[in-house]
Amino acid sequence: MTDEKRPAKIPLTSGLGASLKEGFFPEIQTAVSGLLSGTKSFYVFFALALLTIVAASMGGLDAVRIGYHHAYNVTREIPWGILISTYIFFVVTSTGLCIVSAIGHVFGMKDFMPIVNRAVFLSVVTIFAGFTVIFFDIENPVRMAIYNVLSPNITSNLWWMGTLYGAYMVFMAIEFVFLLLHNHKFATYAGLAGLIAGVVAHSNLGGIFGMLHGREYWYGPYMPIYFIASAAMSGGAAIIFFTIIGYKVNDEVMEAPMKRALEAVSKLTAFMIAVIFFFTTWKIITGLVGAAGKKEVIMATLNGPYSLNFWVFEVLLGMAIPFTLLLTSKFKNVKVSFLASVLMIIGIFFMRYDLVILGQVVPAFHELGVNEFKELHRYMPSFHEIMIVIGGLGIVAAGFLLGERVFKGHKSSH
């Protein structure tokens, strides 16, 4: 037998080390120089975002000091307030950004590729903002994190929500790092894992509402499906908004591939608006013939104390006007798409708020005619709650601005 020369084995870590040396470290150097070369307006807006975060942190810490029961306007009857709805707003947007990015990066739709890096980065920023908001809603978040690992309850939807969203955030961060390293093979694997974790986590979040037998307004199998569909709509609106703002921040002219990407995202967003409009219509129709408690909530939505939120913010700003704008512009007018995205983001925030609050306004003993609970419960956010919500928005704004400068407009997927 003759000895044959065998090729030397290359350690698996050598490829990653080379990628770090050739791709990541130069990226860091370029990022630092880019951050220091921002315009005056950039630093002004970035400073305002940071001041917002500082002010909100002071409000949140003050709430911890005086006690949540004194700082927040949540009660025994309405234990979930605007902090929960804002958390849902952020995580829904994050999952939607993941779905939009996966269409291009995981499933190979080339028209979506130019928005991939920005969408992945913003998905991490928005989920972090959501975790920050809910951090101030949980009385002892440190204990929750510890016992989530030491004493898991696999029969609890809430345990699965925290675990799956944590895994989702890690996968999306890993995907973004591999995108910076230009290692698209492993970025695709991480993106697929993030997509699966995000969709499962998000459908589980819908299950938290849909499996509550005592809340007729939420109960039913359609909630997980509704959450996924609304996530795609939210993600489309968010990436349109932040992409156009990003070009303004960087003072650049939008390239043709990016315009095609925004056109493709606009079409997807318009389709998802139609889907959510379909869900909303049938929610009303079935609610009007449902149990007395659910019917009363629907009536409060249509012509009662929540009718302004529903008709103006949810229907007009969130769906009808943006859908009309996108359709009439044939998805090609960037300014019209931007206006539609702004209106949608405002409307979607009210959608999340109404979803959470309306499910709790019906008294538990309403159908029994108990005198103490003859009217619908009412809720108004407190100053501390509003400050924390503003702080979450500040985190997204600061993260977005920082990402635009550090990563040069996220152009590596062009």
C-alpha positions in Angstrom: 0.0 0.0 0.0 1.3 3.4 -0.9 0.7 6.3 1.4 -1.4 8.9 -0.1 -1.1 12.5 0.8 -4.2 13.7 2.5 -5.3 17.3 2.7 -4.7 18.9 6.0 -7.8 19.3 8.2 -8.8 22.9 8.7 -10.3 23.6 12.1 -13.9 24.8 12.0 -13.0 27.8 14.0 -10.4 29.0 11.5 -13.1 30.1 9.0 -14.9 32.1 11.7 -11.5 33.6 12.8 -10.7 34.7 9.3 -14.2 36.2 8.9 -13.7 38.1 12.1 -10.3 39.4 11.0 -11.2 40.2 7.5 -14.8 41.3 7.9 -15.9 42.1 11.5 -13.0 44.1 12.9 -12.7 46.4 9.9 -16.5 46.9 10.2 -16.1 48.0 13.8 -13.4 50.5 12.8 -15.5 51.9 10.0 -18.5 52.0 12.4 -16.7 54.1 15.0 -15.5 56.5 12.3 -19.0 56.7 10.9 -20.5 57.4 14.3 -18.1 60.3 14.8 -18.9 61.8 11.4 -22.6 62.3 11.8 -24.4 65.5 10.9 -25.6 68.1 13.4 -29.2 67.1 13.0 -28.3 63.5 13.7 -26.6 64.3 17.0 -29.6 66.5 18.0 -32.1 63.8 17.4 -29.9 61.1 19.0 -29.4 63.3 22.1 -33.2 63.8 22.3 -33.7 60.0 22.1 -31.2 59.5 24.9 -32.8 62.2 27.1 -36.2 60.4 26.5 -34.7 57.1 27.7 -33.1 58.8 30.8 -36.4 60.5 31.7 -38.4 57.3 31.2 -35.9 55.4 33.3 -36.3 57.8 36.1 -40.1 57.4 35.9 -39.8 53.6 35.9 -37.4 53.5 38.8 -39.7 55.9 40.7 -42.6 53.5 40.1 -40.4 50.7 41.6 -39.7 52.9 44.6 -43.3 53.9 45.4 -44.8 50.5 44.3 -46.6 49.6 41.1 -50.0 49.6 42.8 -49.6 53.3 43.5 -47.7 54.3 40.3 -49.9 52.5 37.8 -53.6 52.7 37.2 -54.1 49.0 36.8 -56.5 47.4 39.2 -57.8 44.0 40.2 -60.4 44.2 37.5 -58.0 45.5 34.8 -54.6 44.0 35.7 -53.1 44.5 32.2 -52.6 48.1 31.1 -50.8 50.1 28.5 -47.5 48.6 29.4 -48.7 45.1 28.2 -50.2 46.6 25.1 -47.0 48.4 24.3 -45.0 45.3 24.9 -47.2 43.5 22.4 -46.9 46.4 20.0 -43.1 46.1 20.0 -42.9 42.3 19.8 -45.5 42.1 17.1 -43.4 44.6 15.1 -40.3 42.7 15.8 -41.8 39.4 14.5 -43.2 41.2 11.5 -39.7 42.6 10.7 -38.3 39.0 11.0 -41.0 37.7 8.6 -40.3 40.5 6.0 -36.6 39.9 6.2 -37.0 36.1 5.9 -38.9 36.5 2.7 -35.7 37.8 1.1 -32.9 36.2 3.1 -34.3 32.8 3.9 -36.7 32.2 1.0 -34.7 33.9 -1.7 -37.0 36.6 -2.9 -34.4 38.9 -4.4 -36.6 42.1 -4.4 -36.6 41.9 -0.6 -32.9 41.6 -0.2 -32.0 45.3 0.1 -34.1 45.7 3.3 -32.8 42.5 5.0 -30.0 44.0 7.1 -32.1 46.9 8.4 -35.1 44.7 9.1 -33.0 42.2 11.1 -31.3 44.9 13.1 -34.6 46.6 13.9 -36.2 43.3 14.9 -33.5 43.0 17.6 -34.0 46.7 18.6 -37.8 46.4 18.9 -37.8 43.2 20.8 -35.3 44.7 23.2 -37.6 47.7 23.6 -40.5 45.3 24.3 -38.5 43.5 27.0 -37.6 46.8 28.6 -41.2 47.9 28.8 -42.4 44.7 30.3 -39.5 44.7 32.7 -41.1 47.7 34.5 -44.5 45.9 34.5 -43.2 42.8 36.3 -42.8 43.4 40.1 -39.7 41.2 40.3 -38.2 40.6 36.9 -34.9 39.3 38.2 -36.6 36.5 40.1 -38.7 35.7 37.1 -35.6 35.3 34.9 -34.0 33.1 37.5 -36.9 30.8 38.1 -37.7 30.7 34.4 -34.6 28.5 34.2 -34.5 26.8 37.6 -38.3 26.0 37.8 -39.8 25.9 34.3 -43.5 25.3 33.9 -43.9 23.8 30.5 -47.7 23.9 30.8 -47.7 27.7 31.0 -48.1 29.8 27.9 -46.3 32.7 29.7 -43.3 30.5 30.4 -43.1 29.5 26.7 -43.5 33.2 25.7 -40.5 34.3 27.7 -38.4 31.3 26.6 -39.3 31.5 22.9 -38.9 35.2 22.6 -35.5 35.0 24.4 -34.4 32.4 21.9 -35.8 34.4 19.0 -33.8 37.5 20.1 -30.6 35.5 20.3 -31.1 33.9 16.8 -31.8 37.3 15.2 -28.7 38.9 16.8 -26.6 36.0 15.5 -28.1 36.4 12.1 -27.2 40.1 12.1 -23.6 39.3 13.1 -23.2 36.8 10.3 -24.7 39.3 7.9 -22.0 41.7 8.9 -19.4 39.0 8.4 -20.9 38.4 4.9 -21.4 34.8 5.8 -24.8 34.3 4.3 -24.9 30.6 4.7 -24.9 30.7 8.4 -26.9 33.9 8.4 -29.6 32.0 6.6 -29.6 29.2 9.1 -29.8 31.7 12.0 -32.5 33.6 10.2 -34.6 30.4 9.7 -34.2 29.5 13.3 -35.2 33.0 14.3 -38.2 32.9 12.0 -39.4 29.6 13.5 -38.8 30.8 17.1 -40.5 34.1 16.3 -43.6 32.6 14.7 -44.0 30.0 17.4 -43.5 32.6 20.1 -45.9 35.0 18.5 -48.6 32.4 17.9 -48.1 31.3 21.6 -48.7 35.0 22.6 -52.0 34.9 20.7 -52.7 31.7 22.5 -52.4 33.4 25.8 -55.4 35.5 24.9 -57.3 32.9 22.9 -57.2 30.3 25.7 -58.7 32.5 28.4 -62.2 31.0 28.9 -63.3 33.8 31.2 -62.6 36.5 28.6 -65.2 36.1 25.9 -63.8 39.0 23.8 -60.4 37.1 23.5 -61.4 33.5 23.7 -61.3 31.5 20.4 -58.9 29.8 18.0 -58.4 32.7 15.7 -56.2 34.8 18.0 -52.8 33.1 17.2 -53.6 33.4 13.4 -54.6 37.0 13.9 -51.4 37.8 15.7 -49.2 36.3 12.9 -51.1 38.2 10.2 -51.0 41.5 12.1 -47.3 40.9 12.7 -46.6 40.8 8.9 -48.7 44.0 8.5 -46.8 45.8 11.3 -43.4 44.6 10.0 -44.2 46.0 6.5 -45.2 49.4 7.9 -42.1 49.6 10.1 -39.6 48.7 7.5 -41.1 51.2 5.0 -41.0 53.9 7.7 -37.5 53.3 8.9 -36.0 52.7 5.5 -37.2 56.1 4.2 -36.2 57.9 7.4 -32.8 56.1 7.1 -32.1 57.7 3.8 -33.0 61.1 5.1 -30.7 60.6 8.1 -27.8 59.5 5.9 -28.6 62.3 3.4 -28.6 59.8 0.5 -30.6 59.3 -2.7 -32.5 56.0 -2.8 -31.2 53.4 -5.2 -33.3 51.6 -7.8 -33.0 48.2 -6.0 -34.2 49.8 -2.7 -37.2 51.4 -4.5 -38.1 48.0 -5.9 -37.8 46.5 -2.4 -40.1 49.1 -1.0 -42.6 48.5 -3.8 -42.6 44.8 -3.0 -43.0 45.4 0.7 -45.8 47.9 0.0 -47.7 45.2 -1.9 -47.2 42.7 0.9 -48.4 45.3 3.4 -51.5 46.2 1.4 -52.4 42.5 1.2 -52.0 42.0 4.9 -54.2 45.1 5.6 -56.9 43.4 3.6 -56.4 40.2 5.7 -56.6 42.1 9.0 -59.7 44.0 7.7 -61.3 40.6 7.0 -60.5 39.4 10.6 -61.8 42.7 12.1 -65.1 42.4 10.1 -65.8 38.9 11.2 -64.8 39.7 14.8 -67.6 42.3 14.9 -70.1 40.1 13.1 -69.6 37.1 15.4 -69.4 39.3 18.5 -72.8 40.8 17.8 -74.4 37.3 17.9 -72.2 36.1 20.8 -72.6 36.1 24.5 -74.0 39.1 26.3 -70.6 40.2 27.6 -68.9 40.0 24.3 -71.7 41.8 22.5 -71.6 44.7 25.0 -67.8 45.1 24.3 -68.5 45.1 20.5 -71.2 47.8 21.0 -68.8 49.9 23.1 -66.4 49.6 20.2 -68.9 50.6 17.6 -70.8 53.4 19.2 -69.6 53.6 22.8 -66.6 55.0 24.8 -64.1 53.1 22.6 -65.7 54.1 19.2 -63.1 56.9 18.6 -60.2 54.5 19.0 -61.8 52.0 16.7 -63.2 54.1 13.9 -60.6 56.8 13.7 -57.4 55.1 14.7 -57.9 51.4 14.0 -60.1 51.5 10.9 -59.2 54.9 9.2 -55.6 55.4 10.2 -54.6 51.8 10.6 -56.3 50.2 7.6 -58.6 52.2 5.3 -56.5 55.3 4.5 -53.1 53.4 4.1 -54.7 50.7 1.9 -56.2 53.4 -0.3 -53.0 55.4 -0.5 -50.9 52.3 -1.4 -53.4 51.1 -4.0 -53.9 54.4 -5.7 -50.2 55.1 -5.9 -49.6 51.7 -7.4 -47.0 51.0 -4.7 -44.4 53.2 -6.6 -44.6 56.6 -4.8 -42.1 56.6 -1.9 -43.7 59.7 -0.3 -47.1 58.1 -0.3 -45.8 54.8 1.1 -44.1 56.8 3.9 -47.3 58.6 4.8 -49.2 55.3 4.7 -46.6 53.7 7.0 -46.8 56.6 9.5 -50.6 56.3 9.7 -50.4 52.6 10.1 -47.9 52.7 13.0 -50.2 55.1 14.9 -53.3 53.0 14.1 -51.5 49.7 15.0 -50.5 51.1 18.4 -54.2 51.8 19.2 -55.1 48.3 17.8 -52.8 46.7 20.5 -54.1 49.0 23.2 -57.8 48.3 22.4 -57.2 44.6 22.1 -55.7 44.4 25.6 -58.0 46.8 27.4 -61.3 45.8 25.8 -60.8 42.1 26.8 -60.9 43.2 30.4 -63.6 45.8 30.6 -66.5 43.3 31.0 -67.0 42.6 34.8 -66.5 38.9 35.7 -70.0 38.8 37.2 -71.7 41.0 34.6 -74.1 38.3 33.4 -75.3 37.5 36.9 -76.6 41.1 37.4 -74.4 41.8 40.5 -74.9 45.5 41.4 -71.2 46.2 42.0 -70.4 45.3 38.4 -73.3 46.6 36.2 -71.1 48.9 34.1 -68.0 48.3 32.0 -64.7 48.8 33.8 -62.6 51.9 32.9 -58.9 52.4 32.6 -56.7 55.4 32.0 -52.9 55.1 31.9 -51.0 56.9 34.7 -48.1 59.3 34.3 -45.5 56.6 35.1 -47.0 54.2 32.6 -47.0 56.9 29.8 -43.3 57.7 30.7 -42.3 54.1 30.3 -44.1 53.8 27.0 -42.3 56.9 25.7 -39.0 55.4 27.0 -39.7 52.3 24.8 -40.2 54.5 21.8 -37.0 56.3 22.7 -35.0 53.0 22.8 -36.2 52.2 19.3 -35.4 55.8 18.0 -31.9 55.7 19.6 -31.2 52.2 18.4 -32.3 53.0 14.8 -30.2 56.2 14.6 -27.2 54.5 16.1 -27.6 51.6 13.6 -27.9 53.9 10.6 -24.6 55.6 11.4 -22.6 52.6 12.7 -23.6 50.3 9.9 -23.7 52.8 7.1 -27.3 52.5 6.2 -27.3 48.7 6.2 -26.2 48.4 2.6 -24.3 45.1 2.7 -27.3 43.1 1.3 -27.7 45.3 -1.7 
